[in-house]
Amino acid sequence: MELYRIMRSGKRNARCITLSVLLLFGISLDGQEKLDTIALENIQIQATQIPTILEFTPLSLSVVKEIDQKQFFAKNSIQEFLQTQSGVFNLNELNHAQDLRISIRGFGARASFGIRGIKLIVDGVPETTPDGQGQIDNLELDNINTIEIIKGPSSGLYGNASGGVIQLSSNFDVDKNFIQSRTLIGQYGMFKQNIQIGIRDQKSSLILSGNLFSTDGYRMHARSRSDLFSLRYQYRLSPVFKIRFSANYLNSPYAEDPGGINLDSVQEDRRSARTNNVNFNAGEAIQHFKSFASLSYVSDSKKFESKVYYHKRAFDGRLPFANGGVIDLNRDFFGNSSHLSFYNDQEKMHNKLLLGYDLQFQSDKRLRFVNQDGEAGEKTLEQTESFNNYAIFLVDHFKLDNELDVHFDLRYDFNQLSVADDFLEDRDDSGNIDYQAINYGLGLGLSKWKDYYPFVRLSSSFETPTLSELSANPMGGGFNQDLDPIRSTNYELGFRWTREQFSFSSSLFYINSSNEIVAFELEDFPGRDFFRNAGRTQRIGFELDTQFQKGDNYVIQANYSFSQFQFAEFIVNGLDFNGNQLPGLPMHQFNLNISYTLPFQTKLNLIHQLNGQLFADDSNSVLIDSYQRTDLRFDKSLMVQNRRFGIFGGINNLFNQAYFDNVRINAFGGRYYEPAPGINYYLGLYFKIQRP
């Protein structure tokens, strides 16, 4: 009851702030003719494979620009930049052993660790493995410049696990030689140090970076540490040829997992950890190396680009149970992607056509051992799993009579999966699975009006089970042959309006999916996730985004998402879940982001979130309360000749709301809850020195 009173009291305070800010927003709009106007710049999108202008692209898109300049952010998690995007929902920001759980229009919500159902692209190279697993622990946010988000099924563009797309772009160009440092401290023992050095000459640029991070965590048994080093190199062979090379190395010697706890434990001590997680020393250690090289040619009428890339990941995991509770996983993932684009501009038609292929190869060497109080005991599993992908794709974007935009994509994927059982002598669980898929996307937009842009889109996606999900076999080793891919079809109607300093966009969509993969736990394996298919799900949603900008003084962004995501056919053990809400996803979300520039290079940023109620289980018997959270940030900088110095900081959860950082879906024994901290702060210093 005390927890309930705290949450109710906090909600009243946050509602007052929300109403006040919305009133300010309304006053600003009423008086906008008296304000200095600014033409909102056209934003070029790269995530659509063919570069397009955001305002005239018939897809639902969001862009976070120049995040490297947002000094007031802590930049500890990509969640800081995604939390204000409509249609995007994040959980598990603080448990570094489980990774941030990102969902776009409901895709990705089932992930117990890592990212599922969403394609992650960094500098044009997939961070998501061929089987659909994505990790962002090796992502250095201090180097990221732009984030682009495609909402909804996009497998015609990117293949498997493309229920949404997040593309991140780093800086490769160096205008002037520089050195910069950024130091951050915060509550619960949080420390971060980032150093970058940029060097350039007439034809090349080199950026070296190092990032150290550690935290004791808000809860017991939640410590984490990671060291990340990277380099990015660019060389211009000629005005039309360019090569790029990038490499980074992550060493995370420990990331502890406090686990989910039940409501009684939450009320007794929000900072407590699950007893089994402490006794079995649940957590992980990771080493990850990534590199890529690319060659590109660009002329007025053609563009060619080819990339090769390689990932090496060593994962040592400890789960909170004995049998098979220690995991030793070594992963190799490499590939090649190439595409050729043709541009044809005529009086009545402008056409951009792209043809390309993807070759991707993943090999996982997976061992399991008995967990003996955090130490590896007797081996229980040894198998080698592989996932190979071969794909060809076509993307065409053309404009007719300067009025009709047509964006078409088509892709064929052939996936080969295999498992070799190297452990049991009396039984062979080896096997093979092949998945083939043809996916498409068709968007039509009317650009005949200067300010208004309506569009419609039809698209599809498929999502295979990941190797770790297939190998989570209740019957023992090998693959779970009963687990099938998810297939989805998206129908969408959208509208954009851009005028002077105000922009507005909205989208109404319906997504029909078959064989939705859902996670569950078994009594004999508490804390371990297994997976099964639901018959069919339906997603009906509405997204609304607005932005108001007055010169360079302030920017106000507000968005709202409505998500009616339900099981349409799902019966398990005689229980009928038809009509139930998909767990782990709120029906309502509202986000408000205000950035204000004061005199003397001082910036303020306020972010307010409202996340509605959500269910923690498929049966919808456990309801998680809605909550509101407000964050306040500042940045004060000083420029002296070619030297820039600054202090920045922030207060998270300004009104001390009691909410949950993560909800563990379908957890056994009522252990759904991972509490979030109350009000907390961080403070930092930075400097940047450039050559004149």
SVG drawing of the C-alpha trace seen along z (x, -y; Angstrom):
<svg xmlns="http://www.w3.org/2000/svg" viewBox="-11 -39 59 84">
<polyline fill="none" stroke="black" stroke-width="0.4" points="0.0,0.0 2.9,-2.4 4.3,-1.8 0.8,-2.4 0.5,-5.8 4.0,-6.9 3.1,-6.2 -0.3,-7.9 1.3,-11.0 4.0,-11.1 1.5,-10.8 -0.4,-13.9 2.9,-16.0 3.9,-14.8 0.4,-15.5 0.7,-19.1 4.0,-19.5 2.6,-17.9 -0.4,-20.3 1.8,-23.3 4.2,-22.4 1.4,-21.6 -0.2,-25.0 3.1,-26.7 3.2,-24.7 -0.3,-25.8 0.5,-29.5 3.6,-29.2 1.5,-27.9 -1.2,-30.6 1.4,-33.3 3.6,-31.8 3.0,-34.6 4.8,-37.0 7.8,-34.7 10.9,-34.6 10.3,-31.9 12.8,-29.3 12.5,-27.0 12.8,-23.5 15.5,-21.8 15.0,-18.9 16.4,-15.7 18.1,-13.1 17.4,-9.5 19.9,-6.7 18.1,-3.8 15.8,-3.4 18.8,-2.0 18.3,-4.7 18.9,-8.2 15.6,-10.1 14.2,-13.2 12.2,-12.5 9.4,-14.9 8.8,-13.1 9.3,-9.4 6.2,-7.2 7.3,-5.3 7.0,-6.0 10.3,-7.4 12.0,-9.1 15.3,-10.8 17.5,-11.9 20.1,-14.3 23.5,-15.2 23.4,-13.3 27.2,-13.8 26.4,-17.5 23.9,-16.7 26.4,-17.2 23.7,-17.2 22.9,-13.5 24.8,-11.0 25.2,-8.8 25.2,-5.6 22.4,-4.0 20.7,-4.4 17.5,-4.6 18.2,-8.2 17.7,-9.0 14.9,-6.6 12.7,-7.4 11.0,-10.3 10.2,-8.6 6.6,-7.5 6.0,-3.8 9.2,-2.9 9.1,-1.5 12.2,-0.7 12.6,1.4 15.7,2.6 17.9,-0.4 19.9,0.5 20.4,4.3 23.6,4.4 23.6,8.2 20.4,8.4 20.8,5.4 18.2,2.8 14.9,4.3 13.7,2.2 10.4,2.7 9.0,0.9 5.3,1.4 5.5,4.4 8.3,6.2 11.1,7.0 9.0,7.0 9.6,10.7 13.4,10.4 14.7,11.7 18.1,10.4 19.5,8.6 17.3,7.2 14.9,9.3 12.8,8.6 14.5,5.3 17.3,4.8 20.3,2.8 22.6,1.2 25.7,-0.7 27.4,-2.7 25.7,-0.5 26.9,2.7 24.5,5.1 24.9,5.3 22.1,7.9 23.3,11.4 21.7,13.4 19.5,15.3 18.0,12.0 20.0,11.4 21.2,7.9 23.5,6.5 24.4,2.9 27.0,3.4 29.8,2.6 28.1,-0.6 30.0,-3.8 27.4,-6.5 29.9,-9.3 30.8,-8.5 27.3,-8.3 26.0,-11.3 22.5,-10.3 19.9,-7.7 17.3,-6.8 14.2,-4.6 12.0,-2.8 8.8,-1.8 7.0,1.4 7.8,4.5 10.7,3.8 12.0,7.2 11.8,6.1 14.7,3.8 16.7,5.7 15.5,9.3 15.1,11.4 14.1,9.8 13.1,6.5 9.9,5.7 11.6,2.3 15.0,0.8 17.4,-1.3 20.3,-2.7 23.1,-4.6 25.7,-6.7 29.1,-7.6 31.4,-10.5 34.2,-9.6 35.2,-13.1 37.6,-15.3 37.4,-19.1 40.4,-20.0 42.7,-18.0 41.3,-17.7 41.4,-16.0 38.5,-15.9 37.7,-14.4 34.4,-13.7 34.2,-12.6 31.0,-11.6 30.1,-10.6 26.8,-9.7 25.0,-8.0 25.4,-4.3 29.1,-4.4 28.7,-5.3 31.8,-6.5 32.5,-7.1 35.5,-8.4 35.6,-9.0 38.6,-10.3 38.7,-11.0 41.5,-12.1 40.9,-13.2 43.6,-13.5 43.3,-14.6 45.3,-15.4 44.3,-16.3 42.8,-12.9 42.3,-11.0 40.7,-11.2 41.4,-9.1 39.4,-9.0 40.7,-7.1 38.5,-6.6 38.5,-5.0 35.6,-4.6 35.7,-3.3 32.5,-2.7 31.6,-1.2 28.7,-1.2 27.8,0.5 24.1,0.5 21.0,-0.6 20.1,2.9 22.2,5.5 24.3,7.7 24.1,5.2 27.7,4.2 29.0,3.7 32.2,2.7 33.2,2.3 36.2,1.0 35.7,0.1 38.2,-1.1 37.7,-2.0 39.1,-3.6 37.5,-4.9 39.5,-5.7 38.5,-7.3 40.6,-7.8 39.5,-9.5 41.2,-7.7 39.8,-10.3 36.8,-12.6 34.5,-9.6 36.2,-6.8 36.3,-6.5 37.3,-3.7 36.4,-3.4 37.7,-1.1 36.4,-0.7 37.3,1.5 36.3,1.7 37.0,4.0 34.9,4.4 36.0,6.1 33.3,6.4 34.8,8.6 31.5,8.6 27.9,7.5 25.9,8.9 22.2,9.8 20.0,9.0 17.1,10.8 13.3,10.3 11.6,10.3 8.0,10.7 5.9,7.9 6.4,8.8 10.2,8.4 9.6,5.1 7.6,3.7 10.2,5.0 13.3,3.7 13.3,2.3 17.0,2.6 17.1,6.3 18.2,9.0 16.7,12.4 18.4,14.9 19.1,17.5 20.8,14.8 23.2,14.0 23.8,17.7 24.5,18.7 26.4,15.5 24.1,14.7 25.6,12.4 27.9,12.4 31.4,11.5 31.9,10.5 34.7,9.9 33.6,8.6 35.7,7.6 34.1,6.0 35.6,4.6 34.5,3.6 35.9,2.1 34.0,0.5 34.6,-0.8 32.3,-3.3 32.0,-5.0 29.7,-8.0 29.0,-9.8 26.1,-11.9 24.2,-8.9 25.6,-5.9 26.7,-4.7 28.4,-1.5 29.3,-0.3 30.6,2.9 31.3,3.9 33.0,6.8 32.6,7.2 33.5,9.5 32.3,10.0 34.0,12.2 32.1,12.6 33.1,14.6 30.3,14.9 30.5,16.4 27.1,16.4 25.8,17.7 22.1,18.3 20.4,18.7 19.9,22.5 22.1,25.6 21.6,27.8 23.0,26.0 23.3,22.8 26.8,21.9 27.0,21.0 30.2,20.7 29.4,19.3 31.9,18.4 30.4,16.7 31.8,15.8 29.7,13.7 31.0,12.3 29.5,11.2 29.6,9.2 27.1,6.8 27.2,4.9 24.7,2.7 24.7,0.7 22.4,-2.3 21.3,-4.1 19.9,-7.7 17.8,-8.8 16.4,-12.4 13.9,-13.4 11.4,-16.2 8.4,-14.0 10.1,-11.3 12.9,-11.0 14.0,-7.5 16.5,-5.9 17.0,-2.1 19.2,0.1 20.2,3.7 22.1,5.6 23.0,8.8 23.8,9.9 25.9,12.9 26.0,13.6 27.5,16.5 27.1,17.1 28.6,19.9 27.9,20.5 29.9,22.9 27.7,23.5 28.6,25.3 26.6,25.6 27.8,26.7 26.2,27.3 26.3,24.0 27.9,24.9 27.5,21.7 28.8,19.6 31.4,22.0 31.3,24.3 30.8,28.0 30.0,31.0 29.3,30.4 25.6,30.9 25.6,29.7 28.1,29.2 26.9,28.3 27.8,26.2 25.1,24.1 25.2,22.2 22.9,19.8 23.8,18.8 21.9,16.2 21.9,15.6 19.8,12.7 19.2,10.5 17.1,7.3 15.8,4.5 14.8,1.0 13.2,-1.5 12.1,-5.1 10.6,-7.2 8.6,-10.4 6.0,-11.0 5.1,-14.5 6.7,-15.8 3.5,-14.7 3.5,-11.0 6.3,-9.3 6.6,-5.5 8.9,-3.5 9.1,0.2 11.3,2.9 11.5,6.6 13.9,9.1 14.4,12.9 16.2,14.6 17.4,18.2 18.4,19.2 20.2,22.4 20.3,23.5 22.1,26.5 23.1,27.9 25.8,30.5 25.5,32.4 29.1,33.0 28.3,34.2 25.9,37.2 27.3,40.5 24.0,42.5 21.8,39.9 22.4,37.6 20.4,34.4 22.0,32.9 19.6,31.5 19.0,28.9 16.3,26.4 15.8,24.2 13.7,21.1 12.9,19.2 11.1,15.9 10.1,13.3 9.2,9.9 8.1,6.6 7.2,3.0 5.2,0.6 4.7,-3.0 2.8,-5.7 2.9,-9.4 1.4,-12.6 3.9,-15.5 1.8,-17.8 1.2,-20.1 4.0,-22.2 3.1,-21.6 1.0,-18.4 2.2,-14.9 -0.3,-11.9 1.0,-8.4 0.0,-4.8 2.2,-1.7 1.9,2.0 4.9,4.1 5.8,7.5 8.4,9.1 9.5,12.4 11.4,13.3 13.0,16.7 13.7,18.0 17.2,17.2 19.8,19.9 19.6,19.4 15.8,19.7 15.9,22.8 18.5,24.4 16.4,23.6 14.8,27.0 12.7,28.4 13.5,31.8 17.3,31.4 19.9,30.8 19.4,30.0 16.8,27.5 13.2,27.1 11.6,28.3 8.2,27.0 9.2,23.4 8.3,21.6 9.1,18.1 6.9,15.1 5.3,13.7 3.7,10.2 1.9,7.9 1.6,4.2 -1.1,1.8 -0.5,-1.9 -1.9,-5.3 0.3,-8.3 0.3,-12.1 2.9,-14.9 2.5,-18.6 5.5,-21.0 5.1,-24.7 7.6,-27.3 8.6,-26.5 6.0,-23.8 5.9,-20.1 3.3,-17.4 3.1,-13.8 0.7,-10.9 0.3,-7.3 -2.5,-4.8 -1.5,-1.1 -2.7,2.5 -0.3,5.4 -1.4,9.0 1.2,11.6 1.1,15.4 3.2,17.7 4.2,14.9 7.1,16.2 6.4,15.7 8.7,16.5 7.7,18.6 9.3,20.3 9.1,23.9 8.9,24.8 11.9,27.2 14.0,24.4 13.2,21.2 15.0,18.2 15.5,19.8 13.4,18.8 11.8,21.2 9.8,20.2 6.6,21.2 4.4,19.9 1.1,18.1 -1.3,18.8 -1.9,15.2 -1.7,11.6 -3.2,8.3 -1.7,4.9 -3.7,1.7 -1.9,-1.5 -1.8,-5.3 1.2,-7.5 1.3,-11.3 4.5,-13.5 4.7,-17.3 7.7,-19.7 7.7,-23.5 11.0,-25.5 11.7,-29.1 15.0,-30.1 17.9,-28.5 16.3,-29.4 14.1,-26.5 12.6,-23.3 9.5,-21.6 8.7,-18.0 5.6,-16.1 4.4,-12.7 1.7,-10.1 1.3,-6.4 -1.8,-4.3 -1.1,-0.5 -3.9,2.1 -1.8,5.2 -3.7,8.5 -3.6,12.2 -6.1,13.2 -5.5,17.0 -3.6,18.4 -4.6,21.5 -2.0,23.0 -2.7,26.1 -6.5,25.6 -6.3,21.9 -7.8,19.5 -5.8,16.2 -7.7,14.9 -8.3,11.1 -5.6,10.7 -3.1,7.9 0.5,8.7 2.4,8.5 5.2,6.1 3.7,3.3 1.7,0.2 -1.4,-0.8 -0.7,-4.5 2.6,-6.5 3.1,-10.2 6.5,-12.0 7.4,-15.7 10.9,-17.0 11.8,-20.7 15.2,-22.1 15.9,-25.8 19.0,-27.8 19.8,-30.6 22.4,-33.4 26.1,-32.6 25.9,-29.2 23.7,-27.5 21.2,-24.9 18.4,-23.3 16.5,-20.1 13.4,-18.6 12.0,-15.3 8.7,-14.0 7.3,-10.5 4.0,-8.9 3.8,-5.1 0.5,-3.5 -0.4,-0.2 0.9,3.1 0.5,6.8 3.2,9.0 1.8,12.3 0.0,13.8 -3.1,14.5 -3.3,10.8 -3.7,11.7 -0.9,9.4 -1.2,5.6 1.7,3.2 0.6,-0.3 1.3,-3.3 3.9,-5.8 5.3,-9.2 8.9,-10.2 10.6,-13.6 14.3,-14.2 16.0,-17.6 19.4,-18.2 21.7,-21.2 24.9,-22.1 27.1,-25.1 30.0,-25.6 32.7,-28.2 34.6,-28.8 38.1,-30.4 39.7,-30.6 40.0,-27.0 39.3,-25.5 35.8,-24.5 35.2,-23.7 31.9,-22.7 30.0,-21.3 26.9,-19.3 24.6,-17.2 21.1,-15.9 18.5,-14.9 16.7,-11.7 13.2,-10.9 12.9,-14.4 9.7,-13.7 10.9,-10.4 8.4,-8.1 8.2,-4.5 8.3,-2.4 9.9,0.6 12.9,0.5 12.1,3.9 9.2,6.4 10.1,10.0 7.3,11.5 5.7,14.7 8.2,15.1 7.6,18.1 6.7,17.5 5.6,13.9 9.1,12.6 8.1,10.0 9.6,6.9 13.0,5.1 12.6,1.9 14.0,-1.4 15.8,-4.0 14.1,-7.1 15.5,-10.6 19.2,-10.4 21.7,-12.6 24.9,-12.7 27.5,-15.5 30.2,-15.8 33.0,-17.9 34.3,-18.0 36.8,-19.8 37.7,-19.9 40.8,-21.4 41.1,-22.0 43.9,-23.2 43.3,-26.6"/>
</svg>
